[in-house]
Amino acid sequence: QVPQPTEKTQQPQAPQSAAKQQPEAPQATEKPQQPPAPQTTQQKETSEKK
């Protein structure tokens, strides 16, 4: 009887945490990556000029 309740509590917690991380991760990663992209291109140009 003891192992049964412990397993049930772990299962619902795992999927919930994963679902919360998925929506937050893509949104946060997409926005910061866009602005740094143009900066990287500028750095390459300066390195080539040198």
N, C-alpha and C positions, 0 to 999 in steps of 0.2 A: 504493500500500500504506500509506503514511503517513496520508493523510486518513481511510481506512476505520477504523482503530482509534480515532482521536480522536473520530469521530462516535459510535461505540458507547459509549465511556466517558461522553460527555456525556449521552446519552439516559437511561441508568439513573440517573445522579445527579440529574437534574432531577425525575423522578417521585418518587423517594424523599424528597427534601427537601420537596416539596409535600405528600406524604402525611403526613410528620411534623408539618408546620406546621398542617395542617387539624385533626387531633384536639386538638392543644394549644390552638389559637386558640379554638374554640367553648367548650371547658371553662373556660378562663381568663376569657374575655369574659363568659360567662353568670353566673358567680359574682360578680364585682365589680359588674356592672350591677345585680343585684338589691338589694343594700344601699343604694347611692346613690339608687335610685328613691324610697324613702320620704323620704329627706332632701330631695330636690328638691320634693316636695309641701309639706313644712314651710316651705321657703324661700318658696314662692308664697304661702302663707297669711300669713306675716309681712309680705311686701311689700304684700299687699292691706290688711292692718290699718293699715299706715303710711299 
